[in-house]
Amino acid sequence: MVKPSLRTKSIGTKVSDAEYAALEARARAENLTLSEWMREALLGSSHAENAEAADDLLGEVLLSEVLALRTLFLNLRPLPDHDLPSEDEVLAEKARVDATKMQRARERLAAEKKAREAGR
């Protein structure tokens, strides 16, 4: 069993009597001590922001790969009366697509966001 790390550092801030009472009430409402509630409040927001940023990046990466595969498929598919592309042609097209895939994904996501905002 892994032993939990000891908390040896402290973070302090000054609050008014009214703010202190409001913080205590929030902690009590969640059956936590004020210290536990403050720790969760402080760490929870940064964890949520980091998770959201990671989700955004993952979405960009996945979309960029899908767009790259789509582009490769459309550009390298054999056409009637044509030979399959050579290995050099495939590698050159892959390099071209890879060079722009993240930018294309960001542009697609920005356009989608703009369209959603315009529809509000």
N, C-alpha and C positions, 0 to 999 in steps of 0.2 A: 504494500500500500504506500502511495506517495504522500509524504507529509506536506501539508499546505505551507506555502512560504509565509514567513512572519512579516507583518506589516510594521515597518520601522520608520517610515517617512510620514510627515504630517503636512497638511495643507490647511491654512487658516484664512478666514475672512471675517470682516466685521459686518454685523447686521443690526438693524434697529430692534427694539423690543417687539414691535408688531411683526416684523419679518421673521424673527426667531419663533414667535408663537405660530405663525403660518407654516413655517417649515416643520415644527414639531407636530402640528396637526396633520400634515401630510404624511409624515413618518408613522404616526399612530394609526392613521387610516389604513396603512398597509402592514400593520403589525411589525414594524421595524423600529430599531433605535434610530435616533437622529443621525448618528454616524453611518449606520448601514444604509439608510435611505439616501444620504448625501453621496456616499460612495457609488451607489447604484445610479443615481441621477447623473453624476459627473461622468462615470465610465460608460453608462448606457448610451448617452447621446453621442459620444465619440465612436463607440462601437457601431452604432446604427449608421452614422455618417460614413465610416470606413466600409461597412458592408454594402451600403448603397453605391459608393464609389467603385467598389470591386465589382458589383453587379453591372454597373454602367460599362466598365471596361470589358468585362466578359461579354456583354451584349455587343459591343463594338467589334471585339475580336471574332466572335461567332459570325456576325453579319459580314464582316470583311472576308472571312473564309468562304462563306456561302456565295457571296458575290464573285469572288475569285474563281471558284469552281464553275459557277454559271458562265462566266466570261470564257474560261478555258474550254468548256464544253462547246459553247457557241462558236468560238474561233477555231477550234481544232477538229470539229466533227468532219468526218469524211463526206464529201459531196459526190454525187454521181459522176462517173468518169474521171475521178481524181484519186491519186494514191493517198494512203495514210501519211500524215506529216512525219517527217524524219525526227529522230531524237533531238537533233540540234534545233529544229523548228519548235518542238515542244518545250525544250528548256528555255529558248529565247522568249517564247510567249509567256511561260511561267514567270520568268524574271520581270517581264513588262507588267504583268498583272500584279505580282507581289509588290512592285514599287508603288502602286497607287491604291491598293486595296483598303488600307485603313482610312485614307482620305475619302475614298468613295463611300465607305461605311458611315463616316461622320457626316458627310453631305446628305446621305439618305436619312439618317436619324434627325438631322437638323430640319430637313424638309418636312418630315413627318411631324415633328414637334410644332413647326410653324403652322402646318395644316390643322393640327388639333387646336392650337390656340386661336386660329381664325374661326374655327367652328364653335367656339364658346359663346 
